[in-house]
Every structure is written in structure tokens, then in C-alpha cells.
Amino acid sequence: MYLNNILADPERLARLIEIAQNSVVPLLQGAIFYTIPLTLISFVCGLGLAVLTALARISDVKILQIIARIYVSAIRGTPLLVQLFILFYGLPTIGITLDPWPSAIIGFSLNVGAYASEIIRAAILSIPKGQWEAGFSIGMSRRQALRRIIIPQAARVSIPPLSNTFISLVKDTSLASMILLTEMFRRAQEIATTNYEFLLLYTEAALIYWVICFILSIAQGRIENRLDRYVSR
């Protein structure tokens, strides 16, 4: 019905085409200068936090295990949007004020760290104990065996789920619009408020997200194929 009405009104159709064409550049700018950098920075920071958390979970130090478990449970048990709101809108009530960029980076990094830590922990635990014993048999310490034998093998196991986490993060960055960060989705919202073509602008933003994620999915497949060939040698 909606599409039929547009096709039956040439002036409306021409207006929508013009709006779509004029909005492409601002949306791409939001993606290039905000969405993609926010994704990359948050993922790198979150991945570092994930490695530390995973190592804490499998360590023999009880207090580290407890802290890591509480962190993972708290992040995985609460919505990401609520976490962003606490950082941006909640902390100022106790005198801690963060700009949208650091709030978004901290929020997304903490979220990635919690979920990715379980991926990394599972990958490390999936390596046979014989690999540990092989390292110990040639005089390696636990830390050396972990760094030189276990982690390289665990990295291959964790690549696919970590890639999925990265792709999901690209989409999750749209939530940053709720804390006033002018990334791609907020650009779409701002443009839509000037012409009231919300369906068109949101659909256009969704298509750009889809294209980005599609490209990342192709890259993920190629990385996995290369790793498979490397491991099979």
C-alpha cells in the first residue's frame, strides 16, 4: 500500500529519490568518521580486556576469578543500552561527567570484554592438556606454555566467534545515538526530523549497516580459509 501510493505520485517519488541521494554522503560520513572508528577502538580495547579477564578466570588466584566472574556476570546480565545510560547520564549525578565519545568507548569495550572473554576462555580450555604437558616437558613455565603453545592454537579456535562479535559491534554502535554521539544512525535521525521521511532514512541507514557487515563477513571467511591452510601445513 505504501509503495503503491508512492509509485502513484511521481512528485512524491522524485522527492524521496532526492532525499535519498542527498542523505547518502552525510550517512557515509557518519559511518566513516564515527561508526567504524568507534567499532575498531572499542573492539581492540575490549579484546585486551577480554584476554585479561579470560586469564583471570582460568588462573589459580581465587580473588581474580571472583572479580572476573562478577564483571562478566554484571555486563552479560544487563542491557548494553542501560550500561551506556549509566555512563553518560548516571555518572554525572556523582560528579563524574564523560563526553559521548569516551562514554561510548568505555561502554562498548566493557561489553565486548565480557562476551569475548568467554570465547577466549573456552578456546583456551579446548586445547588438549597434552599440549600443556608437552610444554612443561621441555622446561617451559606455565606462562611460557600459555604464550608460546596454548594461545596461538586458541587464537585459531576463537577467530570465528570473535569475528561475529566484531560484526555485532558494528550494529550495536547505533545505540551510541542515544547518548548524543553523532554516528551514522543519529545522522539518519537528524535528517529524518527535517523531512519526516523516517522510513526512508532508517531503511537507507540499515542498508549501509548491511553492506558494512556483508563486507566484514566476506573478510571473515577469507581469514578463516587462510588460517585453515596455515594450520593444515
C-alpha positions as CSV (number, residue, x, y, z in Angstrom):
1,M,0.0,0.0,0.0
2,Y,2.8,2.4,1.0
3,L,4.8,1.6,-2.1
4,N,1.8,1.8,-4.4
5,N,1.0,5.3,-3.1
6,I,4.5,6.4,-3.8
7,L,4.5,5.0,-7.3
8,A,1.2,6.6,-8.0
9,D,2.6,10.0,-7.0
10,P,5.5,11.0,-9.3
11,E,6.2,14.2,-7.3
12,R,6.5,12.2,-4.0
13,L,8.7,9.6,-5.7
14,A,11.0,12.3,-7.1
15,R,11.2,13.9,-3.7
16,L,12.1,10.7,-2.0
17,I,14.8,10.0,-4.5
18,E,16.3,13.4,-4.0
19,I,16.2,13.0,-0.2
20,A,17.9,9.5,-0.5
21,Q,20.6,10.9,-2.8
22,N,21.3,14.0,-0.6
23,S,21.5,11.8,2.6
24,V,23.9,9.3,1.3
25,V,27.0,11.4,1.9
26,P,26.1,12.5,5.5
27,L,25.3,8.9,6.4
28,L,28.6,7.6,4.9
29,Q,30.4,10.4,6.8
30,G,28.8,9.2,10.0
31,A,29.9,5.7,9.2
32,I,33.4,6.5,8.2
33,F,34.2,9.1,10.9
34,Y,32.2,7.7,13.8
35,T,30.7,4.2,13.4
36,I,33.8,2.4,12.0
37,P,36.4,4.2,14.3
38,L,34.1,3.6,17.3
39,T,33.9,-0.1,16.4
40,L,37.6,-0.5,15.9
41,I,38.7,1.3,19.1
42,S,36.1,-0.4,21.2
43,F,36.9,-3.9,19.8
44,V,40.6,-3.5,20.4
45,C,40.2,-2.2,23.9
46,G,37.5,-4.9,24.6
47,L,39.7,-7.6,23.2
48,G,42.6,-6.6,25.5
49,L,40.2,-6.6,28.5
50,A,38.8,-10.0,27.3
51,V,42.2,-11.6,27.3
52,L,43.0,-10.4,30.8
53,T,39.5,-11.5,32.0
54,A,39.9,-14.9,30.5
55,L,43.3,-15.4,32.0
56,A,41.9,-14.3,35.4
57,R,39.1,-16.9,35.1
58,I,41.5,-19.7,34.5
59,S,44.1,-18.6,37.0
60,D,44.7,-20.2,40.4
61,V,44.2,-16.9,42.2
62,K,40.8,-17.0,43.8
63,I,40.3,-13.3,44.1
64,L,41.0,-12.8,40.4
65,Q,38.5,-15.5,39.5
66,I,35.8,-13.9,41.6
67,I,36.4,-10.4,40.2
68,A,36.3,-11.7,36.7
69,R,33.2,-13.7,37.2
70,I,31.4,-10.7,38.8
71,Y,32.4,-8.5,35.9
72,V,31.3,-10.9,33.2
73,S,28.0,-11.7,35.0
74,A,27.2,-8.0,35.5
75,I,27.9,-7.0,31.9
76,R,26.2,-10.0,30.4
77,G,23.2,-9.7,32.7
78,T,22.4,-6.1,31.9
79,P,21.3,-4.4,28.6
80,L,24.0,-2.5,26.7
81,L,21.7,0.5,26.5
82,V,21.4,0.6,30.2
83,Q,25.1,0.5,30.6
84,L,25.6,3.4,28.2
85,F,22.9,5.4,30.1
86,I,24.7,4.8,33.4
87,L,28.0,6.0,32.0
88,F,26.6,9.1,30.2
89,Y,23.5,10.1,32.2
90,G,24.1,8.4,35.6
91,L,27.7,9.1,36.5
92,P,27.2,12.9,36.4
93,T,25.0,12.6,39.4
94,I,28.0,11.6,41.4
95,G,30.3,14.2,39.9
96,I,31.8,12.1,37.0
97,T,31.0,13.6,33.7
98,L,32.0,11.9,30.4
99,D,31.6,13.1,26.9
100,P,29.7,11.0,24.4
101,W,32.9,9.5,22.8
102,P,34.6,8.2,26.0
103,S,31.2,7.0,27.3
104,A,30.6,5.0,24.2
105,I,34.1,3.6,24.0
106,I,34.0,2.6,27.7
107,G,30.6,1.1,27.4
108,F,31.2,-0.9,24.2
109,S,34.7,-2.0,25.4
110,L,33.3,-3.4,28.7
111,N,30.6,-5.2,26.8
112,V,33.0,-6.7,24.2
113,G,35.4,-7.6,27.0
114,A,32.8,-9.6,28.9
115,Y,31.4,-11.6,25.9
116,A,34.8,-12.1,24.2
117,S,36.4,-13.2,27.4
118,E,34.1,-16.3,27.5
119,I,35.0,-17.0,23.9
120,I,38.7,-16.8,24.6
121,R,38.4,-18.8,27.9
122,A,36.5,-21.5,26.1
123,A,39.1,-21.6,23.3
124,I,42.0,-21.9,25.8
125,L,40.2,-24.7,27.7
126,S,39.5,-26.5,24.4
127,I,43.2,-27.1,23.8
128,P,44.1,-30.6,25.0
129,K,46.0,-30.9,28.3
130,G,48.7,-32.8,26.4
131,Q,49.8,-29.5,24.9
132,W,50.4,-28.1,28.3
133,E,52.3,-31.2,29.3
134,A,54.4,-31.0,26.2
135,G,55.4,-27.5,27.1
136,F,56.2,-28.5,30.7
137,S,58.3,-31.5,29.5
138,I,60.7,-29.2,27.7
139,G,61.1,-26.9,30.7
140,M,58.6,-24.2,30.0
141,S,56.8,-22.5,32.8
142,R,53.0,-22.2,32.8
143,R,53.2,-18.7,31.5
144,Q,55.6,-19.6,28.7
145,A,53.5,-22.6,27.7
146,L,50.4,-20.4,27.6
147,R,52.1,-17.7,25.5
148,R,54.0,-20.0,23.1
149,I,51.8,-23.0,22.7
150,I,48.3,-22.6,24.0
151,I,47.3,-19.0,22.9
152,P,48.4,-19.5,19.3
153,Q,46.2,-22.6,19.0
154,A,43.4,-20.9,20.9
155,A,43.5,-17.9,18.6
156,R,42.5,-20.1,15.6
157,V,39.6,-21.6,17.5
158,S,38.4,-18.1,18.7
159,I,38.6,-16.3,15.3
160,P,35.1,-17.2,14.0
161,P,33.2,-16.2,17.2
162,L,35.3,-13.1,17.8
163,S,34.6,-12.1,14.2
164,N,30.9,-12.5,14.8
165,T,31.3,-10.3,17.9
166,F,33.0,-7.6,15.8
167,I,30.2,-7.7,13.3
168,S,27.6,-7.4,16.0
169,L,29.5,-4.5,17.5
170,V,29.2,-2.6,14.2
171,K,25.4,-2.8,14.6
172,D,25.4,-2.1,18.3
173,T,27.2,1.2,17.8
174,S,23.8,2.6,16.7
175,L,22.9,2.7,20.4
176,A,25.5,5.4,20.8
177,S,22.9,7.7,19.2
178,M,21.1,7.5,22.5
179,I,23.9,9.3,24.3
180,L,24.2,12.0,21.7
181,L,27.1,10.6,19.7
182,T,26.6,11.7,16.0
183,E,27.3,8.3,14.4
184,M,25.6,7.1,11.3
185,F,22.2,6.2,12.8
186,R,22.0,9.6,14.6
187,R,22.7,11.3,11.3
188,A,19.8,9.4,9.9
189,Q,17.6,10.6,12.8
190,E,18.7,14.2,12.4
191,I,18.0,14.2,8.6
192,A,14.6,12.5,9.2
193,T,13.5,15.2,11.6
194,T,13.9,17.8,8.8
195,N,11.8,16.0,6.2
196,Y,9.8,13.5,8.2
197,E,10.7,10.6,5.9
198,F,11.7,8.3,8.8
199,L,11.1,5.1,6.9
200,L,13.3,6.1,4.0
201,L,16.2,7.4,6.1
202,Y,16.1,4.4,8.6
203,T,16.0,2.0,5.7
204,E,18.9,3.7,4.0
205,A,20.9,3.5,7.2
206,A,20.0,-0.2,7.6
207,L,21.3,-0.9,4.0
208,I,24.6,0.8,4.8
209,Y,24.9,-1.3,8.0
210,W,24.1,-4.4,6.0
211,V,26.8,-3.6,3.3
212,I,29.4,-3.0,6.0
213,C,28.6,-6.3,7.8
214,F,28.4,-8.1,4.5
215,I,31.9,-6.9,3.6
216,L,33.2,-7.9,7.0
217,S,31.6,-11.4,6.6
218,I,33.5,-11.9,3.4
219,A,36.7,-10.8,5.1
220,Q,36.0,-13.2,8.0
221,G,35.6,-16.1,5.6
222,R,38.9,-15.3,3.9
223,I,40.7,-15.0,7.2
224,E,39.3,-18.4,8.3
225,N,40.4,-20.0,5.0
226,R,43.9,-18.7,5.3
227,L,44.1,-19.9,8.9
228,D,42.9,-23.3,7.8
229,R,45.5,-23.6,5.2
230,Y,48.2,-22.4,7.6
231,V,47.1,-25.0,10.3
232,S,47.0,-27.8,7.7
233,R,50.6,-27.3,6.7
